[in-house]
Amino acid sequence: MDNRVAVMSIIIEDMDAVEQVNGVLHEYGEYIIGRMGIPYRKRKISLISIALDAPQDTISALSGKIGKMAGVSVKTSFSSVSFHD
């Protein structure tokens, strides 16, 4: 299956969900190119940006798992180019 490069933005509004989000991201660690997390203490939220290189189904599955969590929002943007390894 062809891989796609994507960026995923995650906003955590319920800080009790942080461990759960990190656990799911750890499961998909082999597909993560880079990750940046910003705890925005003033607003009591966390922002996470992730760059991915994975099959589209895998990226969608990750986004779906995170999106189902209470107090967590996620959006994903895909590159238009696919890569065959």
One Martini backbone bead per residue (centre of mass of N, CA, C, O) as a GRO file, in nm:
protein
   85
    1MET     BB    1   0.099   0.035   0.019
    2ASP     BB    2   0.064   0.361   0.011
    3ASN     BB    3   0.207   0.651   0.116
    4ARG     BB    4   0.153   0.929   0.336
    5VAL     BB    5   0.171   1.264   0.404
    6ALA     BB    6   0.111   1.415   0.732
    7VAL     BB    7  -0.086   1.632   0.943
    8MET     BB    8  -0.146   1.659   1.298
    9SER     BB    9  -0.400   1.804   1.507
   10ILE     BB   10  -0.405   1.853   1.867
   11ILE     BB   11  -0.662   1.909   2.118
   12ILE     BB   12  -0.641   1.938   2.474
   13GLU     BB   13  -0.899   1.998   2.723
   14ASP     BB   14  -0.853   1.723   2.883
   15MET     BB   15  -0.599   1.634   3.092
   16ASP     BB   16  -0.692   1.328   3.136
   17ALA     BB   17  -0.610   1.252   2.817
   18VAL     BB   18  -0.302   1.250   2.780
   19GLU     BB   19  -0.222   0.950   2.827
   20GLN     BB   20  -0.402   0.834   2.606
   21VAL     BB   21  -0.276   0.980   2.369
   22ASN     BB   22   0.017   0.883   2.413
   23GLY     BB   23  -0.048   0.581   2.381
   24VAL     BB   24  -0.142   0.594   2.085
   25LEU     BB   25   0.113   0.726   1.968
   26HIS     BB   26   0.300   0.492   2.047
   27GLU     BB   27   0.167   0.276   1.860
   28TYR     BB   28   0.250   0.487   1.600
   29GLY     BB   29   0.565   0.554   1.603
   30GLU     BB   30   0.670   0.440   1.319
   31TYR     BB   31   0.507   0.697   1.163
   32ILE     BB   32   0.664   0.918   1.312
   33ILE     BB   33   0.859   1.193   1.237
   34GLY     BB   34   0.716   1.422   1.424
   35ARG     BB   35   0.694   1.618   1.741
   36MET     BB   36   0.476   1.872   1.900
   37GLY     BB   37   0.445   2.004   2.232
   38ILE     BB   38   0.199   2.234   2.393
   39PRO     BB   39   0.164   2.376   2.696
   40TYR     BB   40  -0.127   2.580   2.778
   41ARG     BB   41  -0.167   2.698   3.082
   42LYS     BB   42  -0.351   2.948   3.063
   43ARG     BB   43  -0.587   2.748   2.911
   44LYS     BB   44  -0.572   2.442   2.983
   45ILE     BB   45  -0.400   2.321   2.734
   46SER     BB   46  -0.306   2.107   2.454
   47LEU     BB   47  -0.062   2.097   2.187
   48ILE     BB   48  -0.042   1.887   1.886
   49SER     BB   49   0.212   1.802   1.646
   50ILE     BB   50   0.211   1.579   1.352
   51ALA     BB   51   0.427   1.384   1.156
   52LEU     BB   52   0.351   1.164   0.875
   53ASP     BB   53   0.433   0.817   0.746
   54ALA     BB   54   0.159   0.653   0.587
   55PRO     BB   55  -0.102   0.494   0.547
   56GLN     BB   56  -0.410   0.620   0.522
   57ASP     BB   57  -0.551   0.415   0.712
   58THR     BB   58  -0.364   0.463   0.954
   59ILE     BB   59  -0.416   0.764   0.992
   60SER     BB   60  -0.724   0.737   1.026
   61ALA     BB   61  -0.715   0.553   1.273
   62LEU     BB   62  -0.570   0.747   1.458
   63SER     BB   63  -0.771   0.980   1.438
   64GLY     BB   64  -1.017   0.817   1.540
   65LYS     BB   65  -0.911   0.744   1.823
   66ILE     BB   66  -0.870   1.036   1.916
   67GLY     BB   67  -1.158   1.156   1.839
   68LYS     BB   68  -1.313   0.971   2.067
   69MET     BB   69  -1.208   1.145   2.279
   70ALA     BB   70  -1.258   1.314   2.550
   71GLY     BB   71  -1.142   1.642   2.508
   72VAL     BB   72  -1.071   1.586   2.191
   73SER     BB   73  -0.906   1.724   1.902
   74VAL     BB   74  -0.894   1.649   1.537
   75LYS     BB   75  -0.670   1.712   1.253
   76THR     BB   76  -0.614   1.630   0.898
   77SER     BB   77  -0.342   1.655   0.657
   78PHE     BB   78  -0.281   1.578   0.321
   79SER     BB   79  -0.097   1.485   0.084
   80SER     BB   80  -0.103   1.441  -0.275
   81VAL     BB   81   0.129   1.244  -0.231
   82SER     BB   82   0.252   0.925  -0.310
   83PHE     BB   83   0.431   0.637  -0.166
   84HIS     BB   84   0.656   0.377  -0.270
   85ASP     BB   85   0.853   0.130  -0.088
   0.00000   0.00000   0.00000
